[in-house]
Amino acid sequence: LATGASQLPRWFQAMQGAFGAATRVPGQCQTAAANIAEGFRKLGQSPQLVKVFSDRGEFLSWQGREMDSNNNFHVAVLNGARIFDAYTGAAGMTWAEYQVAMQSMGTLQYVVLP
């Protein structure tokens, strides 16, 4: 590495891994979100875990191609004005962009988790 370090810190590797294809399956969202949030915290930011859900229906899908949830429950990270999860990639999305990409039968909403 250019910094002279022989290895990336584990938290950074976990954050990178959270954006990988292996986490884009139902049931992996909580672990992925926790790893993303921890990475932001280590970088001095103040991320919040959020529950993403629809006001109608049980299914959430990513751009109509990948099943994200079959129980109307998904966890993502709100950091500043952007939402991050395994599907958004490291750049994240605004809430308006995320509402278009994460499809459901009703209106997509989120609440901050304690």
Phi, psi and omega in degrees: 000153181295335181282350183091352178287143182275346186205146175288148178298150181302320181298325179289319177297319179295321178296314178301314181297331181296338179267001183280165182299329182296337181266359181269051178222151178305139178097348182259355188296322182294317178294315179299314181297319179298319180291322177295312181299318179297321177299315178296321178298316179297335178270009175085015181257176184235072181286158176233137173281137180231144173269125178256132183205167179251152177279001179204137177090168183253345190253139172238133179228151180268112178053027178071007184249327185235130176290122178262322182207139174249012178227021177057039180220124177212142178245133178225184181238129172259119179228109187066233182258016184235150177256138180230139169200187182299333184276328185284336188079177186294341179281339183067186180214156170289163179299321179298317178295319182295320179299328178284318184285319180271106187264146179208175179286337184235212180267128180284137181222168172215153172230144178286131179276147180291000000 
